[in-house]
Each structure stands twice: as structure tokens, then as C-alpha cells.
């Protein structure tokens, strides 16, 4: 059987298993093992133990559970709640103030959590009740939070970038630094839209404009700073130690978690029971991530053993694909996959195939990491399976799925425009790495 036949077999089996809702980890593992069995029987199955061991002890992934624990503790301790209310002090006079506060809060929370769903959930649980009291339109509330929550996988530390680095053997710190400027600019895109839409709403339908409430005026500057500073200090220490070269990703994550625990017990309402629950939730997510990486390695081994990646790369080169055309194809593939799969699964499924082709076409793999992460962001808010859509809906019992979907449409458009912007100005991913000497 040719490489095309093996590739077709793996693809058909993969999606046939996915249709009834089989876990993506199982789909990847079975597809890879089936292709190996068809090609050589059980000949290479003896290597699975080594592959499993190497994937499970990958040092690159060691930061994942610590970052997850840090995000869980921030939410459980109430620090995220105090942080959001502190930001309200300075944003209350801007049209659509709480929409802006939500975007900024998600962006800053992203610099700790590393997860889109965790960011949407952590900020959404606080912001939604506040905005509903002030009669913000439902699509604006849910769309802003679901979309801004996706910044959690772009603004470092990013779990998606950690997975990407593990699959491509690239420096995690370099990937993180490359995503800083794009993350800030995309946050600016969101803020521009929220400001424009809020001003338009005030002019056309002043009766529907949000209202100020007494607590918006009563908060003192000291109270606001008390809510904001714990997370700001954590971010400065975490990222400063990481980019300053004083700590590895796992060391900086551990340091950040320690600081969050101190602030949680001191200024929040953290208890031993909440720490235990946070650790349990982080452990569950970590195990799922590790199993996904192990089965992805099975899939990757099959692709490599059958020379699918080499022949596929040669086919793309022979077809005279330009880099821009290749990136457009990647965009379409990710937009389709994003409707049905979570971001981590898409990354481990596609990167072993796409990275060699990108290298042959002269595309910088660090830049590609940022581009692909933004496409994964879009997938998190794309119906019918966009994870952030369900996260936000789950936060509020009164939330209608249709309102969330309508609300995210402008933000999806903004992210698509930003992808074009990123292709036109790739140097934005090189500024910070160059500054840090990478």
C-alpha cells in the first residue's frame, strides 16, 4: 500500500471514531496503531513502551499541571473576583465600561492561567452577574467573555504553546516571548470593537444603554488596588523570572503558584479544602493532557514510520504551494476542525504533519506557533463544539446558546482579520525574542 493509502486509512478511521463522540486520545491511538499493524503487523508494537515512557516524562510538559493548579487556586480563592471589581473602579466612565474591563481582565488573567476555558470561566463567573445588573445586552455580555477568554491560550503562559513546543522541540520561553506582542495587539482589536459597538448602542438605542450603580461610585482607590495588586505582582514575578532567565517554565510556575497561595490565604477566602479541590481539578486535566500526548506520539510514530510526513511534504513542494497559499489552507483546515475538536487535540493531530512542510517552505516555526494558536482561539468560539461557548453558557443558567453564538461573531471576524494582519507583519512575533536575545 502506498503512503496515500495509509494516510487515507488513518484519516478515515480517525474521523469514523470521532463521529460517535469517542475521546480524541483513543481515536489518535487506534488510528496510529491500526496503520502500523496493516503495514508491518506487530513488528513495531514493542517500541510502544518506550514511546509511552518518553512522552510521559517529557520535561516540557512538567509546567502544565503547575499552571493549571495556579489558575484553579486563583478562582477558588476569590482573587479573580476581587481583581475584576478592582478594575471596575477605573473603567466605569468609558462607554461599555464592563465590556472593556472584561477584556482587560481576561488578558491579564491569561498571563497566569494559560487556559482559554479557565479564563472564560474565572472572569465570566464574576462579570456576568455584574453586567446583567447593569442591563448590558445579552449577546454583548456572553460574546465578549467567550471571545476574550480565548486570550488565555495566546498570552503567555499558554498551554497550547507548551504542547506545540513539546511536539516541535522548540524553546518554550521563545514561543512565549513571540506571543506577547500579538496577544497585546489582539486585545487591542477586541477593545476597539467593544468601544465602537458601545458608542453605537448609546447613540441608536440610549434606552438600552448600561446604567451605573451605587457600588460603581463607592469603591475607594485603596480597595481597588487591594483587589488588583495580588495578580499584578504574581504576573510580574512569574514572567520576570521566566524572561529574565532566572527560572525555567516549571520553576516560574511553581513560584507563581506559591505567591497565589499566600495571597489567597491572606487576602482571599482560600481554605485547605479549596486547595485540595483545586489540586484535584488540576490533576484531572493534567492526566487527560498526558494521555492525549501519549496517544499522539503513537500517531506521530506511525506517520513517521510510514514516511507519510516526508511524502506529504514533497507533494506540497511539487504542487508549488506558496507560503501564503499554504497558510490559507492551514486556516481553512483549522476553522473546520475547530468546529468539532478542542485546541489541544487539533495541535497534536496536525503539527507532526504541518511542521515539516512549513520548514521546507521557509516558514518560521515560532511564527507559525502564534498563527496556529490564533486559529485555535477561533475554534474555541466556533459552533457547534466551541468549548468557550459552553463554558460561558454553563456559568449563567439564563444564558441562551444563540445569544453566545451571536455575540462571538464580531470577535471571530476580528481574529480572522488579525490572522491576515499577522501574515502581513510577521515581524511582530520577532520583537520580544530579539530583545531577549533569542
C-alpha positions, -999 to +999 in steps of 0.1 A: +000+000+000+013+035-009+017+063+016-016+078+002-034+046+012-020+046+047-028+083+051-064+077+039-068+047+062-056+068+092-078+097+083-110+077+077-105+056+109-098+088+129-129+106+119-151+074+119-142+071+156-147+107+163-183+109+149-199+089+178-180+110+203-150+088+211-123+105+231-098+121+207-069+104+226-084+070+218-091+080+182-055+091+177-040+059+194-062+034+175-056+052+141-019+051+145-017+015+158-040+003+130-018+018+103+013+002+119-005-032+121-016-031+085+019-022+073+040-045+094+018-065+118+031-064+154+067-057+144+069-022+158+045-027+188+074-035+210+085+002+208+052+014+223+065+011+258+095+033+251+072+058+233+048+059+262+076+064+288+093+092+268+060+110+263+050+107+300+083+120+313+087+149+288+101+177+309+085+203+286+051+192+298+060+194+335+049+230+338+013+222+326-001+208+360+015+237+379+000+264+357-034+246+359-031+245+397-023+282+398-054+291+377-076+269+398-064+284+431-069+320+418-106+313+411-112+292+443-096+319+465-117+347+452-087+367+440-101+368+405-133+382+419-115+410+438-093+417+408-123+422+385-141+445+409-109+465+413-106+471+376-142+484+376-130+514+396-111+528+366-133+517+338-167+528+349-169+561+329-160+545+295-189+536+272-194+499+277-171+500+307-176+465+320-171+451+285-137+467+284-130+456+320-139+420+310-115+421+280-086+436+301-094+412+330-093+382+306-060+394+291-043+398+325-058+366+339-044+349+308-009+358+319-014+334+348-039+307+338-026+296+304-060+282+295-089+296+275-117+278+293-102+286+327-100+323+318-136+324+304-149+306+335-129+325+361-138+360+348-172+351+335-185+339+368-178+374+382-185+396+352-218+381+340-238+390+372-223+425+373-232+432+337-267+417+339-274+440+369-265+470+347-287+457+318-259+451+292-273+433+261-270+395+265-251+389+232-226+415+242-220+400+276-216+364+265-198+371+233-172+393+249-165+369+277-163+338+255-141+355+229-118+373+254-114+341+273-096+327+243-067+351+250-058+325+277-042+303+251-023+331+233-010+354+260+018+336+279+020+313+297+000+293+272-007+256+275-012+253+237+022+268+231+037+243+256+021+215+236+034+229+204+069+233+218+068+197+230+059+185+196+085+206+177+113+207+203+113+245+203+121+266+233+090+273+254+104+306+266+110+317+230+074+307+220+060+326+250+080+357+241+069+356+205+033+356+215+034+387+238+031+414+212+004+396+191-015+389+223-015+426+233-024+437+198-053+413+195-065+425+229-065+460+214-086+447+185-112+435+210-112+468+229-117+488+197-147+467+188-162+469+223-158+507+223-173+511+189-202+489+195-209+505+228-209+540+214-231+529+186-256+514+210-257+546+231-264+567+200-290+544+184-307+530+215-300+551+245-328+534+264-308+501+262-275+516+274-260+501+305-265+520+338-242+529+367-250+515+401-241+527+436-213+503+441-196+517+410-191+550+428-184+538+464-152+518+459-121+536+471-088+536+453-073+516+482-099+489+479-094+487+441-056+484+445-061+457+471-080+437+445-057+443+416-022+442+431-020+405+441-024+392+405-003+420+391+025+411+415+022+374+406+024+382+369+054+404+373+073+378+394+063+349+372+071+365+338+101+384+351+117+353+365+110+334+332+121+360+307+149+372+329+165+338+327+163+332+364+139+303+362+126+276+339+089+275+330+081+250+357+101+269+383+084+302+375+050+284+375+058+270+410+069+304+422+037+320+409+016+293+425+033+298+458+026+336+456-011+329+447-014+306+477+000+332+500-023+360+487-052+335+486-049+327+524-040+363+533-064+385+512-088+359+497-110+332+513-088+303+504-090+272+527-073+238+528-104+222+514-104+246+484-067+239+478-074+202+478-103+207+453-081+229+431-054+202+431-079+175+422-092+195+393-057+203+380-048+166+383-077+155+362-069+180+335-032+170+336-039+133+333-061+140+303-034+161+287-007+134+292-029+106+278-035+128+248+002+134+243+010+096+246-015+086+220-005+115+198+031+101+199+017+067+187+000+086+158+032+105+151+053+074+152+030+058+126+032+088+104+070+089+106+074+051+102+053+051+071+070+082+057+037+100+053+052+133+065+081+131+040+059+122+011+032+147+020+059+175+023+073+165-011+038+166-026+031+201-013+065+213-027+059+197-061+025+213-062+042+247-060+023+259-030+034+294-020+038+300+018+007+323+018-014+297+000-002+270+025-011+293+054-045+298+039-050+261+036-040+257+072-065+284+082-094+266+064-084+232+080-082+247+115-115+265+111-132+232+101-115+211+128-122+239+154-160+232+149-156+197+162-124+193+183-106+211+212-075+231+206-050+206+222-063+178+201-060+198+169-024+207+178-013+171+185-031+159+154-018+184+129+016+197+139+036+165+132+023+168+096+024+206+091+057+214+108+080+196+082+061+212+053+063+247+069+101+242+073+105+233+037+085+263+026+107+286+047+080+294+073+094+302+108+080+276+132+080+301+160+058+325+140+037+295+129+030+287+165+014+321+171-006+319+139-019+284+147-027+295+183-050+322+170-067+297+147-072+275+178-087+306+196-113+309+168-121+272+172-129+277+209-158+300+199-169+283+168-203+264+169-213+237+174-184+224+196-166+257+206-156+249+242-158+285+255-194+288+242-204+260+266-182+273+294-199+307+293-234+292+290-226+270+320-217+299+341-252+315+338-284+294+339-303+321+320-278+321+291-292+311+257-268+294+234-280+315+205-270+347+224-235+334+229-232+325+192-245+359+180-221+376+204-190+360+193-194+366+155-178+401+155-149+387+176-144+358+152-142+384+124-117+404+144-095+373+149-097+364+112-086+399+103-058+397+128-046+365+111-042+384+079-025+412+098-001+387+113+008+373+079+014+408+065+035+419+095+053+387+108+080+408+125+056+415+154+064+379+166+102+387+165+104+419+185+104+404+220+125+373+212+151+396+196+150+419+227+156+389+249+184+376+227+167+345+212 
